[in-house]
């Protein structure tokens, strides 16, 4: 019944009929707008009123959905976390079943992701820079994401070790994580056409000597 109602609203909008968003839809809409503004313009530099105006909602509506800017920031980081995990896992899956190919597929996707039309930098590194206090929820969430990426590389290198293709899977995972972090930093400072363009080649070299 709920899915049918959502489809009905979507069909009405497609026909140009103005249909009020549900609370859940409004929340997701506002969060999507906040995501773009926080990512491209900075979290601290973007006020709640600007988010509300860009989303086309009243500030009172926004505060009904998010009790404070900190709540909105937390929701933004959580959304970015989910999207990044989906991106990483999707990129790895595109490499098929071989862990080496999966790793290289991640770096292929990374090369596309850091192009300037898509990327201002790593959202989690930027969150760490804006919220230096280790106790801040945004800081903790960003650290958790970075740990997850290292663990995912660890899972893939462990699979290589089981096949006898690397003797030091932990070291290899650390190296791959460093290449990824360096790619984001280099793309932000020197553009995707700078050293960042060699990320896949570096990863391939590490896989060949591990």
Rosetta constraint file for C-alpha pairs under 8 A:
AtomPair CA 1 CA 5 HARMONIC 6.25 0.50
AtomPair CA 2 CA 6 HARMONIC 6.28 0.50
AtomPair CA 3 CA 7 HARMONIC 6.12 0.50
AtomPair CA 4 CA 8 HARMONIC 6.05 0.50
AtomPair CA 5 CA 9 HARMONIC 6.28 0.50
AtomPair CA 6 CA 10 HARMONIC 6.19 0.50
AtomPair CA 7 CA 11 HARMONIC 6.12 0.50
AtomPair CA 8 CA 12 HARMONIC 6.17 0.50
AtomPair CA 9 CA 13 HARMONIC 6.19 0.50
AtomPair CA 9 CA 19 HARMONIC 6.45 0.50
AtomPair CA 10 CA 14 HARMONIC 6.18 0.50
AtomPair CA 11 CA 15 HARMONIC 6.36 0.50
AtomPair CA 12 CA 16 HARMONIC 6.48 0.50
AtomPair CA 12 CA 17 HARMONIC 5.17 0.50
AtomPair CA 12 CA 18 HARMONIC 7.36 0.50
AtomPair CA 12 CA 19 HARMONIC 6.97 0.50
AtomPair CA 13 CA 17 HARMONIC 5.08 0.50
AtomPair CA 13 CA 18 HARMONIC 6.13 0.50
AtomPair CA 13 CA 19 HARMONIC 6.50 0.50
AtomPair CA 21 CA 25 HARMONIC 5.59 0.50
AtomPair CA 21 CA 26 HARMONIC 5.71 0.50
AtomPair CA 22 CA 26 HARMONIC 6.07 0.50
AtomPair CA 23 CA 27 HARMONIC 6.11 0.50
AtomPair CA 23 CA 65 HARMONIC 7.99 0.50
AtomPair CA 24 CA 28 HARMONIC 6.28 0.50
AtomPair CA 25 CA 29 HARMONIC 6.07 0.50
AtomPair CA 26 CA 30 HARMONIC 6.06 0.50
AtomPair CA 27 CA 31 HARMONIC 6.03 0.50
AtomPair CA 27 CA 62 HARMONIC 7.99 0.50
AtomPair CA 27 CA 65 HARMONIC 6.21 0.50
AtomPair CA 28 CA 32 HARMONIC 6.04 0.50
AtomPair CA 29 CA 33 HARMONIC 6.36 0.50
AtomPair CA 29 CA 55 HARMONIC 7.09 0.50
AtomPair CA 30 CA 34 HARMONIC 6.10 0.50
AtomPair CA 30 CA 51 HARMONIC 7.37 0.50
AtomPair CA 30 CA 52 HARMONIC 7.33 0.50
AtomPair CA 30 CA 55 HARMONIC 5.58 0.50
AtomPair CA 30 CA 62 HARMONIC 7.52 0.50
AtomPair CA 31 CA 35 HARMONIC 5.97 0.50
AtomPair CA 31 CA 72 HARMONIC 7.56 0.50
AtomPair CA 31 CA 75 HARMONIC 7.40 0.50
AtomPair CA 31 CA 76 HARMONIC 6.58 0.50
AtomPair CA 32 CA 36 HARMONIC 6.53 0.50
AtomPair CA 33 CA 37 HARMONIC 6.34 0.50
AtomPair CA 33 CA 51 HARMONIC 6.68 0.50
AtomPair CA 33 CA 54 HARMONIC 6.89 0.50
AtomPair CA 33 CA 55 HARMONIC 5.95 0.50
AtomPair CA 34 CA 38 HARMONIC 5.78 0.50
AtomPair CA 34 CA 51 HARMONIC 5.71 0.50
AtomPair CA 34 CA 72 HARMONIC 7.98 0.50
AtomPair CA 34 CA 76 HARMONIC 7.12 0.50
AtomPair CA 35 CA 39 HARMONIC 5.91 0.50
AtomPair CA 35 CA 76 HARMONIC 5.86 0.50
AtomPair CA 35 CA 80 HARMONIC 7.82 0.50
AtomPair CA 36 CA 40 HARMONIC 5.98 0.50
AtomPair CA 37 CA 41 HARMONIC 5.46 0.50
AtomPair CA 37 CA 42 HARMONIC 6.97 0.50
AtomPair CA 37 CA 43 HARMONIC 7.67 0.50
AtomPair CA 37 CA 46 HARMONIC 6.77 0.50
AtomPair CA 37 CA 51 HARMONIC 7.28 0.50
AtomPair CA 38 CA 42 HARMONIC 4.65 0.50
AtomPair CA 38 CA 43 HARMONIC 4.47 0.50
AtomPair CA 38 CA 44 HARMONIC 7.96 0.50
AtomPair CA 38 CA 45 HARMONIC 7.97 0.50
AtomPair CA 38 CA 46 HARMONIC 6.36 0.50
AtomPair CA 39 CA 43 HARMONIC 7.10 0.50
AtomPair CA 39 CA 120 HARMONIC 7.49 0.50
AtomPair CA 39 CA 123 HARMONIC 6.39 0.50
AtomPair CA 40 CA 120 HARMONIC 6.50 0.50
AtomPair CA 41 CA 45 HARMONIC 6.59 0.50
AtomPair CA 41 CA 46 HARMONIC 6.70 0.50
AtomPair CA 42 CA 46 HARMONIC 6.18 0.50
AtomPair CA 43 CA 73 HARMONIC 7.55 0.50
AtomPair CA 43 CA 127 HARMONIC 7.80 0.50
AtomPair CA 43 CA 130 HARMONIC 7.50 0.50
AtomPair CA 44 CA 130 HARMONIC 7.26 0.50
AtomPair CA 46 CA 50 HARMONIC 6.55 0.50
AtomPair CA 46 CA 51 HARMONIC 7.32 0.50
AtomPair CA 47 CA 51 HARMONIC 6.60 0.50
AtomPair CA 48 CA 52 HARMONIC 6.20 0.50
AtomPair CA 48 CA 59 HARMONIC 7.47 0.50
AtomPair CA 48 CA 69 HARMONIC 6.47 0.50
AtomPair CA 49 CA 53 HARMONIC 6.09 0.50
AtomPair CA 49 CA 59 HARMONIC 6.16 0.50
AtomPair CA 50 CA 54 HARMONIC 6.08 0.50
AtomPair CA 51 CA 55 HARMONIC 6.02 0.50
AtomPair CA 52 CA 56 HARMONIC 6.02 0.50
AtomPair CA 52 CA 57 HARMONIC 5.20 0.50
AtomPair CA 52 CA 58 HARMONIC 6.00 0.50
AtomPair CA 52 CA 59 HARMONIC 5.53 0.50
AtomPair CA 52 CA 62 HARMONIC 6.41 0.50
AtomPair CA 53 CA 57 HARMONIC 6.23 0.50
AtomPair CA 53 CA 58 HARMONIC 7.22 0.50
AtomPair CA 53 CA 59 HARMONIC 7.91 0.50
AtomPair CA 57 CA 61 HARMONIC 6.31 0.50
AtomPair CA 57 CA 62 HARMONIC 6.91 0.50
AtomPair CA 58 CA 62 HARMONIC 6.55 0.50
AtomPair CA 59 CA 63 HARMONIC 6.21 0.50
AtomPair CA 60 CA 64 HARMONIC 6.26 0.50
AtomPair CA 61 CA 65 HARMONIC 6.57 0.50
AtomPair CA 62 CA 66 HARMONIC 6.04 0.50
AtomPair CA 63 CA 67 HARMONIC 5.03 0.50
AtomPair CA 63 CA 68 HARMONIC 6.52 0.50
AtomPair CA 66 CA 71 HARMONIC 5.59 0.50
AtomPair CA 66 CA 72 HARMONIC 5.63 0.50
AtomPair CA 67 CA 71 HARMONIC 6.16 0.50
AtomPair CA 67 CA 72 HARMONIC 7.83 0.50
AtomPair CA 68 CA 72 HARMONIC 6.49 0.50
AtomPair CA 69 CA 73 HARMONIC 6.07 0.50
AtomPair CA 70 CA 74 HARMONIC 6.10 0.50
AtomPair CA 71 CA 75 HARMONIC 6.23 0.50
AtomPair CA 72 CA 76 HARMONIC 6.14 0.50
AtomPair CA 73 CA 77 HARMONIC 6.21 0.50
AtomPair CA 73 CA 138 HARMONIC 7.21 0.50
AtomPair CA 74 CA 78 HARMONIC 6.14 0.50
AtomPair CA 74 CA 137 HARMONIC 7.04 0.50
AtomPair CA 74 CA 138 HARMONIC 6.23 0.50
AtomPair CA 75 CA 79 HARMONIC 6.07 0.50
AtomPair CA 76 CA 80 HARMONIC 6.08 0.50
AtomPair CA 77 CA 81 HARMONIC 5.98 0.50
AtomPair CA 77 CA 124 HARMONIC 7.99 0.50
AtomPair CA 77 CA 138 HARMONIC 6.63 0.50
AtomPair CA 77 CA 141 HARMONIC 6.98 0.50
AtomPair CA 77 CA 142 HARMONIC 7.56 0.50
AtomPair CA 78 CA 82 HARMONIC 6.30 0.50
AtomPair CA 78 CA 141 HARMONIC 7.68 0.50
AtomPair CA 79 CA 83 HARMONIC 6.18 0.50
AtomPair CA 80 CA 84 HARMONIC 5.99 0.50
AtomPair CA 80 CA 123 HARMONIC 7.66 0.50
AtomPair CA 81 CA 85 HARMONIC 6.21 0.50
AtomPair CA 81 CA 145 HARMONIC 6.58 0.50
AtomPair CA 82 CA 86 HARMONIC 6.24 0.50
AtomPair CA 83 CA 87 HARMONIC 6.10 0.50
AtomPair CA 84 CA 88 HARMONIC 6.10 0.50
AtomPair CA 85 CA 89 HARMONIC 6.05 0.50
AtomPair CA 86 CA 90 HARMONIC 5.83 0.50
AtomPair CA 87 CA 91 HARMONIC 5.99 0.50
AtomPair CA 88 CA 92 HARMONIC 6.18 0.50
AtomPair CA 88 CA 106 HARMONIC 6.56 0.50
AtomPair CA 89 CA 93 HARMONIC 6.07 0.50
AtomPair CA 90 CA 94 HARMONIC 6.31 0.50
AtomPair CA 91 CA 95 HARMONIC 7.09 0.50
AtomPair CA 91 CA 102 HARMONIC 7.45 0.50
AtomPair CA 91 CA 105 HARMONIC 5.88 0.50
AtomPair CA 91 CA 106 HARMONIC 5.03 0.50
AtomPair CA 91 CA 109 HARMONIC 6.09 0.50
AtomPair CA 92 CA 96 HARMONIC 7.51 0.50
AtomPair CA 92 CA 101 HARMONIC 7.93 0.50
AtomPair CA 92 CA 102 HARMONIC 4.38 0.50
AtomPair CA 92 CA 103 HARMONIC 6.30 0.50
AtomPair CA 92 CA 105 HARMONIC 5.67 0.50
AtomPair CA 92 CA 106 HARMONIC 5.32 0.50
AtomPair CA 93 CA 97 HARMONIC 7.32 0.50
AtomPair CA 93 CA 102 HARMONIC 6.40 0.50
AtomPair CA 94 CA 102 HARMONIC 6.97 0.50
AtomPair CA 94 CA 105 HARMONIC 6.47 0.50
AtomPair CA 95 CA 99 HARMONIC 7.96 0.50
AtomPair CA 95 CA 101 HARMONIC 4.97 0.50
AtomPair CA 95 CA 102 HARMONIC 4.25 0.50
AtomPair CA 95 CA 103 HARMONIC 7.56 0.50
AtomPair CA 95 CA 104 HARMONIC 7.37 0.50
AtomPair CA 95 CA 105 HARMONIC 5.12 0.50
AtomPair CA 95 CA 106 HARMONIC 7.95 0.50
AtomPair CA 96 CA 101 HARMONIC 6.83 0.50
AtomPair CA 96 CA 102 HARMONIC 6.40 0.50
AtomPair CA 97 CA 101 HARMONIC 7.61 0.50
AtomPair CA 97 CA 102 HARMONIC 7.13 0.50
AtomPair CA 98 CA 102 HARMONIC 6.19 0.50
AtomPair CA 99 CA 103 HARMONIC 6.18 0.50
AtomPair CA 99 CA 156 HARMONIC 5.43 0.50
AtomPair CA 99 CA 157 HARMONIC 7.25 0.50
AtomPair CA 99 CA 159 HARMONIC 6.45 0.50
AtomPair CA 99 CA 160 HARMONIC 6.36 0.50
AtomPair CA 100 CA 104 HARMONIC 6.37 0.50
AtomPair CA 100 CA 156 HARMONIC 7.61 0.50
AtomPair CA 100 CA 160 HARMONIC 7.10 0.50
AtomPair CA 100 CA 207 HARMONIC 7.41 0.50
AtomPair CA 101 CA 105 HARMONIC 5.98 0.50
AtomPair CA 102 CA 106 HARMONIC 6.33 0.50
AtomPair CA 102 CA 156 HARMONIC 7.84 0.50
AtomPair CA 103 CA 107 HARMONIC 6.64 0.50
AtomPair CA 103 CA 153 HARMONIC 7.61 0.50
AtomPair CA 103 CA 156 HARMONIC 7.19 0.50
AtomPair CA 104 CA 108 HARMONIC 6.15 0.50
AtomPair CA 104 CA 200 HARMONIC 6.56 0.50
AtomPair CA 104 CA 203 HARMONIC 7.04 0.50
AtomPair CA 104 CA 204 HARMONIC 6.89 0.50
AtomPair CA 105 CA 109 HARMONIC 6.17 0.50
AtomPair CA 106 CA 110 HARMONIC 6.06 0.50
AtomPair CA 107 CA 111 HARMONIC 6.17 0.50
AtomPair CA 107 CA 180 HARMONIC 7.81 0.50
AtomPair CA 107 CA 199 HARMONIC 6.75 0.50
AtomPair CA 107 CA 200 HARMONIC 5.14 0.50
AtomPair CA 107 CA 203 HARMONIC 7.52 0.50
AtomPair CA 108 CA 112 HARMONIC 6.81 0.50
AtomPair CA 108 CA 200 HARMONIC 6.31 0.50
AtomPair CA 109 CA 113 HARMONIC 6.11 0.50
AtomPair CA 110 CA 114 HARMONIC 6.20 0.50
AtomPair CA 110 CA 180 HARMONIC 7.95 0.50
AtomPair CA 111 CA 115 HARMONIC 7.04 0.50
AtomPair CA 111 CA 192 HARMONIC 7.68 0.50
AtomPair CA 111 CA 196 HARMONIC 7.63 0.50
AtomPair CA 111 CA 197 HARMONIC 6.59 0.50
AtomPair CA 111 CA 199 HARMONIC 7.43 0.50
AtomPair CA 111 CA 200 HARMONIC 7.55 0.50
AtomPair CA 113 CA 118 HARMONIC 6.06 0.50
AtomPair CA 113 CA 119 HARMONIC 6.48 0.50
AtomPair CA 114 CA 118 HARMONIC 6.33 0.50
AtomPair CA 114 CA 119 HARMONIC 4.98 0.50
AtomPair CA 114 CA 120 HARMONIC 7.73 0.50
AtomPair CA 114 CA 121 HARMONIC 7.32 0.50
AtomPair CA 114 CA 184 HARMONIC 6.86 0.50
AtomPair CA 114 CA 187 HARMONIC 6.40 0.50
AtomPair CA 114 CA 192 HARMONIC 6.10 0.50
AtomPair CA 115 CA 119 HARMONIC 5.85 0.50
AtomPair CA 115 CA 187 HARMONIC 7.86 0.50
AtomPair CA 115 CA 191 HARMONIC 7.85 0.50
AtomPair CA 115 CA 192 HARMONIC 5.59 0.50
AtomPair CA 116 CA 120 HARMONIC 6.60 0.50
AtomPair CA 116 CA 191 HARMONIC 7.30 0.50
AtomPair CA 116 CA 192 HARMONIC 6.99 0.50
AtomPair CA 119 CA 188 HARMONIC 7.98 0.50
AtomPair CA 120 CA 188 HARMONIC 6.15 0.50
AtomPair CA 121 CA 125 HARMONIC 7.71 0.50
AtomPair CA 121 CA 126 HARMONIC 7.24 0.50
AtomPair CA 121 CA 184 HARMONIC 5.59 0.50
AtomPair CA 121 CA 185 HARMONIC 6.76 0.50
AtomPair CA 121 CA 187 HARMONIC 7.11 0.50
AtomPair CA 121 CA 188 HARMONIC 5.29 0.50
AtomPair CA 122 CA 126 HARMONIC 6.23 0.50
AtomPair CA 122 CA 184 HARMONIC 5.84 0.50
AtomPair CA 122 CA 185 HARMONIC 7.72 0.50
AtomPair CA 123 CA 127 HARMONIC 6.10 0.50
AtomPair CA 124 CA 128 HARMONIC 6.19 0.50
AtomPair CA 124 CA 142 HARMONIC 4.92 0.50
AtomPair CA 124 CA 143 HARMONIC 7.76 0.50
AtomPair CA 124 CA 145 HARMONIC 7.51 0.50
AtomPair CA 124 CA 146 HARMONIC 7.76 0.50
AtomPair CA 125 CA 129 HARMONIC 6.29 0.50
AtomPair CA 125 CA 142 HARMONIC 7.21 0.50
AtomPair CA 126 CA 130 HARMONIC 6.21 0.50
AtomPair CA 127 CA 131 HARMONIC 5.92 0.50
AtomPair CA 127 CA 138 HARMONIC 6.63 0.50
AtomPair CA 127 CA 139 HARMONIC 6.48 0.50
AtomPair CA 127 CA 142 HARMONIC 6.71 0.50
AtomPair CA 128 CA 132 HARMONIC 5.67 0.50
AtomPair CA 128 CA 138 HARMONIC 7.55 0.50
AtomPair CA 128 CA 139 HARMONIC 5.30 0.50
AtomPair CA 128 CA 142 HARMONIC 6.52 0.50
AtomPair CA 128 CA 143 HARMONIC 7.81 0.50
AtomPair CA 131 CA 136 HARMONIC 6.69 0.50
AtomPair CA 131 CA 138 HARMONIC 6.81 0.50
AtomPair CA 131 CA 139 HARMONIC 5.74 0.50
AtomPair CA 132 CA 136 HARMONIC 7.82 0.50
AtomPair CA 132 CA 139 HARMONIC 6.75 0.50
AtomPair CA 133 CA 139 HARMONIC 6.82 0.50
AtomPair CA 134 CA 139 HARMONIC 5.72 0.50
AtomPair CA 134 CA 140 HARMONIC 6.31 0.50
AtomPair CA 135 CA 139 HARMONIC 6.95 0.50
AtomPair CA 135 CA 140 HARMONIC 6.67 0.50
AtomPair CA 136 CA 140 HARMONIC 6.29 0.50
AtomPair CA 137 CA 141 HARMONIC 6.06 0.50
AtomPair CA 138 CA 142 HARMONIC 6.16 0.50
AtomPair CA 139 CA 143 HARMONIC 6.25 0.50
AtomPair CA 140 CA 144 HARMONIC 6.17 0.50
AtomPair CA 141 CA 145 HARMONIC 6.32 0.50
AtomPair CA 142 CA 146 HARMONIC 6.38 0.50
AtomPair CA 143 CA 147 HARMONIC 6.23 0.50
AtomPair CA 144 CA 148 HARMONIC 6.18 0.50
AtomPair CA 145 CA 149 HARMONIC 6.35 0.50
AtomPair CA 146 CA 150 HARMONIC 6.41 0.50
AtomPair CA 147 CA 151 HARMONIC 6.15 0.50
AtomPair CA 148 CA 152 HARMONIC 6.13 0.50
AtomPair CA 149 CA 153 HARMONIC 6.34 0.50
AtomPair CA 149 CA 177 HARMONIC 7.18 0.50
AtomPair CA 150 CA 154 HARMONIC 6.11 0.50
AtomPair CA 150 CA 173 HARMONIC 6.51 0.50
AtomPair CA 150 CA 174 HARMONIC 6.77 0.50
AtomPair CA 150 CA 177 HARMONIC 5.72 0.50
AtomPair CA 151 CA 155 HARMONIC 6.19 0.50
AtomPair CA 151 CA 173 HARMONIC 7.90 0.50
AtomPair CA 152 CA 156 HARMONIC 6.44 0.50
AtomPair CA 153 CA 157 HARMONIC 6.13 0.50
AtomPair CA 153 CA 173 HARMONIC 5.10 0.50
AtomPair CA 153 CA 174 HARMONIC 7.96 0.50
AtomPair CA 153 CA 176 HARMONIC 7.09 0.50
AtomPair CA 153 CA 177 HARMONIC 7.10 0.50
AtomPair CA 154 CA 158 HARMONIC 5.90 0.50
AtomPair CA 154 CA 169 HARMONIC 6.83 0.50
AtomPair CA 154 CA 170 HARMONIC 6.28 0.50
AtomPair CA 154 CA 172 HARMONIC 8.00 0.50
AtomPair CA 154 CA 173 HARMONIC 5.01 0.50
AtomPair CA 154 CA 174 HARMONIC 7.94 0.50
AtomPair CA 155 CA 159 HARMONIC 6.38 0.50
AtomPair CA 156 CA 160 HARMONIC 6.54 0.50
AtomPair CA 157 CA 161 HARMONIC 6.21 0.50
AtomPair CA 157 CA 166 HARMONIC 7.45 0.50
AtomPair CA 157 CA 169 HARMONIC 4.97 0.50
AtomPair CA 157 CA 170 HARMONIC 7.33 0.50
AtomPair CA 157 CA 172 HARMONIC 6.78 0.50
AtomPair CA 157 CA 173 HARMONIC 6.16 0.50
AtomPair CA 158 CA 162 HARMONIC 6.32 0.50
AtomPair CA 158 CA 169 HARMONIC 5.51 0.50
AtomPair CA 158 CA 170 HARMONIC 7.73 0.50
AtomPair CA 159 CA 163 HARMONIC 6.61 0.50
AtomPair CA 160 CA 164 HARMONIC 6.38 0.50
AtomPair CA 160 CA 165 HARMONIC 5.13 0.50
AtomPair CA 160 CA 166 HARMONIC 5.95 0.50
AtomPair CA 160 CA 169 HARMONIC 7.49 0.50
AtomPair CA 161 CA 165 HARMONIC 5.39 0.50
AtomPair CA 161 CA 166 HARMONIC 4.82 0.50
AtomPair CA 161 CA 167 HARMONIC 6.15 0.50
AtomPair CA 161 CA 168 HARMONIC 7.48 0.50
AtomPair CA 161 CA 169 HARMONIC 6.12 0.50
AtomPair CA 165 CA 210 HARMONIC 7.44 0.50
AtomPair CA 166 CA 207 HARMONIC 7.94 0.50
AtomPair CA 166 CA 210 HARMONIC 5.05 0.50
AtomPair CA 167 CA 210 HARMONIC 6.62 0.50
AtomPair CA 168 CA 172 HARMONIC 6.31 0.50
AtomPair CA 168 CA 210 HARMONIC 6.84 0.50
AtomPair CA 169 CA 173 HARMONIC 6.09 0.50
AtomPair CA 170 CA 174 HARMONIC 6.29 0.50
AtomPair CA 171 CA 175 HARMONIC 6.21 0.50
AtomPair CA 172 CA 176 HARMONIC 6.18 0.50
AtomPair CA 172 CA 206 HARMONIC 7.24 0.50
AtomPair CA 172 CA 207 HARMONIC 7.71 0.50
AtomPair CA 172 CA 210 HARMONIC 6.73 0.50
AtomPair CA 173 CA 177 HARMONIC 6.14 0.50
AtomPair CA 174 CA 178 HARMONIC 6.20 0.50
AtomPair CA 175 CA 179 HARMONIC 6.26 0.50
AtomPair CA 175 CA 206 HARMONIC 7.78 0.50
AtomPair CA 176 CA 180 HARMONIC 6.30 0.50
AtomPair CA 176 CA 203 HARMONIC 6.37 0.50
AtomPair CA 176 CA 206 HARMONIC 7.86 0.50
AtomPair CA 177 CA 181 HARMONIC 6.23 0.50
AtomPair CA 178 CA 182 HARMONIC 5.97 0.50
AtomPair CA 179 CA 183 HARMONIC 6.04 0.50
AtomPair CA 179 CA 199 HARMONIC 6.50 0.50
AtomPair CA 179 CA 202 HARMONIC 7.54 0.50
AtomPair CA 179 CA 203 HARMONIC 7.22 0.50
AtomPair CA 180 CA 184 HARMONIC 6.59 0.50
AtomPair CA 180 CA 199 HARMONIC 7.35 0.50
AtomPair CA 181 CA 185 HARMONIC 6.44 0.50
AtomPair CA 182 CA 186 HARMONIC 5.88 0.50
AtomPair CA 182 CA 196 HARMONIC 7.62 0.50
AtomPair CA 183 CA 187 HARMONIC 5.93 0.50
AtomPair CA 183 CA 195 HARMONIC 7.66 0.50
AtomPair CA 183 CA 196 HARMONIC 4.79 0.50
AtomPair CA 183 CA 199 HARMONIC 6.40 0.50
AtomPair CA 184 CA 188 HARMONIC 6.19 0.50
AtomPair CA 184 CA 196 HARMONIC 7.49 0.50
AtomPair CA 185 CA 189 HARMONIC 6.25 0.50
AtomPair CA 186 CA 190 HARMONIC 5.40 0.50
AtomPair CA 186 CA 191 HARMONIC 6.66 0.50
AtomPair CA 186 CA 192 HARMONIC 7.46 0.50
AtomPair CA 186 CA 194 HARMONIC 7.17 0.50
AtomPair CA 186 CA 195 HARMONIC 6.52 0.50
AtomPair CA 186 CA 196 HARMONIC 5.65 0.50
AtomPair CA 187 CA 191 HARMONIC 4.17 0.50
AtomPair CA 187 CA 192 HARMONIC 4.51 0.50
AtomPair CA 187 CA 193 HARMONIC 7.56 0.50
AtomPair CA 187 CA 194 HARMONIC 6.90 0.50
AtomPair CA 187 CA 195 HARMONIC 7.69 0.50
AtomPair CA 187 CA 196 HARMONIC 5.59 0.50
AtomPair CA 188 CA 192 HARMONIC 7.64 0.50
AtomPair CA 190 CA 194 HARMONIC 5.41 0.50
AtomPair CA 190 CA 195 HARMONIC 7.50 0.50
AtomPair CA 191 CA 196 HARMONIC 7.43 0.50
AtomPair CA 192 CA 196 HARMONIC 5.44 0.50
AtomPair CA 192 CA 197 HARMONIC 5.88 0.50
AtomPair CA 193 CA 197 HARMONIC 5.59 0.50
AtomPair CA 195 CA 199 HARMONIC 7.54 0.50
AtomPair CA 198 CA 202 HARMONIC 6.22 0.50
AtomPair CA 199 CA 203 HARMONIC 6.21 0.50
AtomPair CA 200 CA 204 HARMONIC 6.13 0.50
AtomPair CA 201 CA 205 HARMONIC 6.17 0.50
AtomPair CA 202 CA 206 HARMONIC 6.27 0.50
AtomPair CA 203 CA 207 HARMONIC 6.25 0.50
AtomPair CA 204 CA 208 HARMONIC 6.23 0.50
AtomPair CA 205 CA 209 HARMONIC 6.47 0.50
AtomPair CA 206 CA 210 HARMONIC 5.99 0.50
